[in-house]
Amino acid sequence: MPICPWACSPRPCWWSMLSRRASGGWTSCAEPSRTSTTWGRETWSSTACGCGEGNGGVCRIAVISYHTSPLAMPGTRHSGGLNVYVRTVTQELGRRGHCLDIFTRRTDPHSPQVQHLAPNVRLVQLAAGPLDAEKEDLYAYLPEFVRRLVAFADADGARYDLVHSHYWLSGWAGQVLKQRWGVPHVIMFHTLGEVKLRARPEEREHPHRLAAEREIAASADRVVCPSQGEKEALVRLYGVPGGRVHVVPCGVDTALFSPRDRVQARAQLGLAVDSPVVLFVGRLEPFKGLDLLLRAHARLSLPALLLIVGGDQRDEALRERLRNLARRLGTAERVTFLDAVPHERLPLYYGAADVCAVPSHYESFGLAALESMACGTPVVACRVGGLQEVVRDGVTGFLVPRSSPDQFAARLEQLLRDPSLRDSLGRRARLVALGYQWAQVAERVEAIYREVLGPRRLVTAHGGCR
């Protein structure tokens, strides 16, 4: 077994073998073949970039979102807050003058390879494995993805100052590109396998995930995480020096996610005006805690409607298991499952609900909670991960112990029975949410780029972004 040349200690490394496949014959993870194009600093433009200290130009950034496209609808399989984050933060950075190419795996044969998402932002879709490959199988196609990415960049004449990857699979690609191009690598994991397994030991993770996350976290130039709790996990469980981990909470579009007239919202959705409504928004995955929510809902003394918005036809097996649980609990007639809806329609659902439930066993941040708060709808959430920092207990909603349907039900019922409390918490939730702006997120991410790049001379796009 090869030894990874940049590992913390000389040990067998799963990374090296795949890196060779991605490189087409490199002698190590860090060494390109002599026939490949090397982007060493000596070949870069002498024009400085705005991310460098004291410079006024722009940076060219390669953003890696391998397993899911920023155009995918949040709430469908493998799509959620990560997609919203990548799409929105890149757009904000583009507004600040930087040039960004988002590289993702092609899943639609009819979509163009290159799309312009926003000023200075391109989406580049690359073939890597079957179009309908399952997420669990995507690890095997990473070398193909990296080869195609490098080939695209060479053919396009694009050179990058920095790689920013999202999720551990993308981080694998980011580390190979870091070594090939000689540029810094910034990683945002969005979720951590070690933390997920501690929250739900019965769940299974990809056999390479934990080792990959440790290697990526150890060698990335900076790690971005959305909550202080996530930073503590990276330091404690992954051994990352705290100085390389930056906490940047996510944002919310407070113009889109804003309070709505509840009666009008329910009329548009065909919901009864006088029926209590509990809302869940998110992917249909075991760690989202829908089993806990169904049990809490069954304990309510009020005939509340539980509206579950998320998933699609690919999640029908899990959806049917949840329906069967509702039947056993005797609440099936008061539980409605809806497929995920376009992001711009979600405020209508938040506005129609009396309370938003976030029963997750683990969340690195909890974007649905923040979106609900921005709409003035209070939240009941489990006291886990980033939710402990997003939801202010007794101020914008309530936090309850994980895996406690009785306490979850008690807080839901308290809000459903007390309109004045709902309104009070909802108003304060909106005020708190106003402090989470995507423009501020982009500004802080840009500051991280500036720190890691320092005064180096970069590849400023001479003719502007493509």
WOJOQUI-V968208 format. One record per residue. N is the residue number from 0. RES is the residue in one small letter. PHI is phi in radians with two decimals (* if undefined). OMEGA is omega in whole degrees, 0 to 359 (999 if undefined). Layout:
N&RES&PHI&OMEGA  N&RES&PHI&OMEGA
This chain:
0&m&*&180  1&p&-1.13&175  2&i&-1.75&178  3&c&-1.25&187  4&p&-1.21&181  5&w&-1.99&180  6&a&-1.20&182  7&c&-1.17&178  8&s&-2.52&182  9&p&-1.24&181  10&r&-2.55&178  11&p&-0.99&186  12&c&-2.28&176  13&w&-1.03&187  14&w&-1.19&190  15&s&-1.06&183  16&m&-1.12&179  17&l&-1.20&179  18&s&-1.08&178  19&r&-1.13&178  20&r&-1.10&181  21&a&-1.22&187  22&s&-1.53&184  23&g&1.31&173  24&g&2.07&175  25&w&-1.09&178  26&t&-1.42&174  27&s&-2.81&178  28&c&-0.98&191  29&a&-1.65&189  30&e&-2.02&176  31&p&-1.18&174  32&s&-1.18&184  33&r&-1.17&182  34&t&-1.53&183  35&s&-1.46&177  36&t&-1.44&180  37&t&-1.82&181  38&w&-1.80&177  39&g&-1.14&184  40&r&-1.05&183  41&e&-1.16&181  42&t&-1.68&185  43&w&-1.41&175  44&s&-1.11&177  45&s&-1.49&178  46&t&-1.38&183  47&a&-1.40&185  48&c&-1.89&182  49&g&-1.08&177  50&c&-1.31&177  51&g&-1.30&184  52&e&-1.12&174  53&g&1.31&183  54&n&-1.75&184  55&g&-2.12&181  56&g&-1.58&180  57&v&-2.23&175  58&c&-1.81&170  59&r&-1.88&189  60&i&-2.13&172  61&a&-1.64&180  62&v&-1.80&183  63&i&-1.91&173  64&s&-2.31&193  65&y&-1.07&193  66&h&-1.50&182  67&t&-2.68&183  68&s&-1.49&175  69&p&-1.11&178  70&l&-1.52&180  71&a&-1.14&182  72&m&-1.27&177  73&p&-1.01&181  74&g&1.73&173  75&t&-1.48&186  76&r&-0.98&177  77&h&1.15&180  78&s&-2.13&181  79&g&-2.96&183  80&g&-1.07&179  81&l&-1.03&181  82&n&-1.09&179  83&v&-1.08&181  84&y&-1.06&183  85&v&-1.07&182  86&r&-1.09&188  87&t&-1.33&182  88&v&-1.18&177  89&t&-1.13&177  90&q&-1.09&179  91&e&-1.15&177  92&l&-1.17&175  93&g&-1.09&177  94&r&-1.12&180  95&r&-1.47&173  96&g&1.76&182  97&h&-1.45&180  98&c&-1.83&185  99&l&-2.27&170  100&d&-1.99&177  101&i&-1.68&180  102&f&-1.79&180  103&t&-2.44&180  104&r&-1.44&180  105&r&-1.24&176  106&t&-2.20&180  107&d&-2.15&183  108&p&-1.18&184  109&h&-1.67&181  110&s&-1.41&180  111&p&-1.17&180  112&q&-1.13&182  113&v&-2.12&175  114&q&-2.24&175  115&h&-1.62&183  116&l&-1.46&185  117&a&-2.89&176  118&p&-0.91&177  119&n&1.30&183  120&v&-2.20&176  121&r&-2.04&171  122&l&-1.88&181  123&v&-2.04&182  124&q&-1.80&186  125&l&-2.11&177  126&a&-1.20&177  127&a&-2.77&182  128&g&1.40&179  129&p&-1.05&181  130&l&-1.01&185  131&d&-1.73&181  132&a&-1.04&177  133&e&-1.33&181  134&k&-0.97&183  135&e&-1.12&183  136&d&-1.72&189  137&l&-1.24&180  138&y&-0.96&184  139&a&-1.16&184  140&y&-1.74&180  141&l&-1.05&179  142&p&-1.03&178  143&e&-1.08&180  144&f&-1.07&181  145&v&-1.15&179  146&r&-1.04&181  147&r&-1.21&178  148&l&-1.12&180  149&v&-1.11&179  150&a&-1.11&178  151&f&-1.09&181  152&a&-1.08&179  153&d&-1.11&182  154&a&-1.17&182  155&d&-1.42&184  156&g&1.26&182  157&a&-1.56&173  158&r&-2.15&188  159&y&-2.10&178  160&d&-1.53&190  161&l&-2.84&174  162&v&-1.99&177  163&h&-2.14&184  164&s&-1.93&184  165&h&-2.24&180  166&y&1.50&189  167&w&-1.16&178  168&l&-1.09&176  169&s&-1.11&179  170&g&-1.07&175  171&w&-1.03&178  172&a&-1.07&181  173&g&-1.06&180  174&q&-1.21&176  175&v&-1.10&180  176&l&-1.19&176  177&k&-0.98&181  178&q&-1.27&182  179&r&-1.22&186  180&w&-1.64&182  181&g&1.19&182  182&v&-2.13&178  183&p&-1.17&179  184&h&-2.17&175  185&v&-1.94&182  186&i&-2.14&167  187&m&-2.20&186  188&f&-1.33&183  189&h&1.26&168  190&t&-2.43&180  191&l&-2.05&183  192&g&-1.04&181  193&e&-1.08&181  194&v&-1.23&178  195&k&-1.07&181  196&l&-1.19&177  197&r&-1.21&179  198&a&-1.31&180  199&r&-2.42&183  200&p&-1.04&182  201&e&-1.33&179  202&e&-1.38&180  203&r&-1.99&176  204&e&-2.03&177  205&h&-0.98&185  206&p&-1.04&180  207&h&-1.70&190  208&r&-1.08&186  209&l&-1.11&178  210&a&-1.12&180  211&a&-1.09&181  212&e&-1.06&180  213&r&-1.15&179  214&e&-1.12&182  215&i&-1.12&181  216&a&-1.08&182  217&a&-1.27&189  218&s&-1.91&179  219&a&-1.13&181  220&d&-1.25&176  221&r&-2.55&174  222&v&-2.07&177  223&v&-1.78&176  224&c&-2.40&188  225&p&-1.55&183  226&s&-2.63&178  227&q&-1.14&178  228&g&-1.07&178  229&e&-1.18&177  230&k&-1.09&180  231&e&-1.06&178  232&a&-1.17&179  233&l&-1.11&180  234&v&-1.28&186  235&r&-1.35&187  236&l&-1.63&184  237&y&-1.95&176  238&g&1.22&180  239&v&-1.39&176  240&p&-1.02&184  241&g&-1.00&181  242&g&-1.19&179  243&r&-1.66&182  244&v&-1.89&182  245&h&-2.02&177  246&v&-1.56&176  247&v&-2.29&179  248&p&-1.03&178  249&c&-1.23&181  250&g&-2.13&177  251&v&-2.62&177  252&d&-1.40&186  253&t&-1.33&172  254&a&-1.40&177  255&l&-1.32&181  256&f&-1.59&184  257&s&-2.47&183  258&p&-1.03&178  259&r&-2.13&172  260&d&-1.21&187  261&r&-1.11&181  262&v&-1.11&180  263&q&-1.15&179  264&a&-1.09&180  265&r&-1.19&178  266&a&-1.08&180  267&q&-1.15&182  268&l&-1.66&180  269&g&1.27&180  270&l&-1.74&178  271&a&-1.11&183  272&v&-1.20&189  273&d&-1.76&181  274&s&-1.69&176  275&p&-1.10&182  276&v&-2.24&172  277&v&-1.86&185  278&l&-1.99&167  279&f&-2.13&177  280&v&-2.23&178  281&g&2.79&178  282&r&-1.25&175  283&l&-1.59&180  284&e&-2.36&183  285&p&-0.96&185  286&f&-1.29&176  287&k&-1.34&171  288&g&1.35&181  289&l&-1.17&175  290&d&-1.12&177  291&l&-1.08&182  292&l&-1.13&178  293&l&-1.10&179  294&r&-1.22&176  295&a&-1.14&179  296&h&-1.06&180  297&a&-1.18&180  298&r&-1.52&181  299&l&-1.22&175  300&s&-1.48&177  301&l&-1.57&177  302&p&-1.42&185  303&a&-1.41&173  304&l&-1.45&172  305&l&-1.79&183  306&l&-1.86&182  307&i&-1.88&184  308&v&-1.93&180  309&g&2.81&180  310&g&1.47&176  311&d&-2.65&186  312&q&-1.08&179  313&r&-1.23&181  314&d&-1.76&187  315&e&-1.09&181  316&a&-1.10&178  317&l&-1.17&179  318&r&-1.06&180  319&e&-1.18&176  320&r&-1.10&178  321&l&-1.20&176  322&r&-1.08&179  323&n&-1.10&177  324&l&-1.11&179  325&a&-1.08&178  326&r&-1.13&180  327&r&-1.12&179  328&l&-1.44&180  329&g&1.36&183  330&t&-2.08&187  331&a&-0.98&182  332&e&-1.26&180  333&r&-1.92&178  334&v&-2.11&180  335&t&-2.08&176  336&f&-1.78&176  337&l&-2.18&173  338&d&-1.08&176  339&a&-0.95&181  340&v&-2.01&178  341&p&-0.94&185  342&h&-0.97&183  343&e&-1.24&177  344&r&-1.65&182  345&l&-1.03&179  346&p&-0.99&178  347&l&-1.12&180  348&y&-1.28&176  349&y&-1.04&181  350&g&-1.19&181  351&a&-1.42&186  352&a&-1.49&172  353&d&-1.44&182  354&v&-2.68&177  355&c&-1.86&181  356&a&-1.82&177  357&v&-2.23&188  358&p&-1.59&188  359&s&-1.06&171  360&h&-1.34&179  361&y&-2.78&172  362&e&-2.51&176  363&s&-1.25&177  364&f&-2.44&182  365&g&1.94&185  366&l&-1.14&179  367&a&-1.06&178  368&a&-1.10&181  369&l&-1.18&177  370&e&-1.09&178  371&s&-1.08&179  372&m&-1.06&179  373&a&-1.09&178  374&c&-1.50&178  375&g&1.38&179  376&t&-1.88&183  377&p&-1.15&188  378&v&-2.15&165  379&v&-1.98&186  380&a&-2.42&174  381&c&-1.32&181  382&r&-1.42&182  383&v&-2.43&170  384&g&0.81&182  385&g&-1.20&178  386&l&-1.06&179  387&q&-1.16&180  388&e&-1.73&180  389&v&-1.40&182  390&v&-1.58&179  391&r&-1.67&187  392&d&-1.02&180  393&g&1.38&181  394&v&-2.01&180  395&t&-2.00&182  396&g&2.83&181  397&f&-2.33&173  398&l&-1.91&181  399&v&-2.25&179  400&p&-1.04&179  401&r&-1.13&176  402&s&1.11&177  403&s&-2.20&181  404&p&-1.07&179  405&d&-1.11&181  406&q&-1.23&176  407&f&-1.10&180  408&a&-1.10&181  409&a&-1.08&179  410&r&-1.25&175  411&l&-1.04&182  412&e&-1.12&178  413&q&-1.00&180  414&l&-1.27&181  415&l&-1.16&183  416&r&-1.57&187  417&d&-2.21&181  418&p&-1.03&181  419&s&-1.18&176  420&l&-1.14&178  421&r&-1.01&182  422&d&-1.13&181  423&s&-1.11&179  424&l&-1.15&179  425&g&-1.13&179  426&r&-1.13&180  427&r&-1.22&177  428&a&-1.09&178  429&r&-1.08&180  430&l&-1.10&178  431&v&-1.14&182  432&a&-1.09&179  433&l&-1.08&178  434&g&-1.45&180  435&y&-1.96&183  436&q&-1.86&180  437&w&-1.09&179  438&a&-1.08&178  439&q&-1.22&176  440&v&-1.06&180  441&a&-1.08&179  442&e&-1.09&181  443&r&-1.27&176  444&v&-1.14&177  445&e&-1.04&179  446&a&-1.11&176  447&i&-1.16&176  448&y&-1.01&182  449&r&-1.06&181  450&e&-1.14&185  451&v&-1.32&179  452&l&-1.45&180  453&g&1.07&186  454&p&-1.55&185  455&r&-1.07&177  456&r&-1.49&191  457&l&-2.17&192  458&v&-1.79&183  459&t&-0.69&181  460&a&-1.16&185  461&h&-1.06&183  462&g&-1.74&183  463&g&1.49&181  464&c&-1.28&179  465&r&-1.31&999
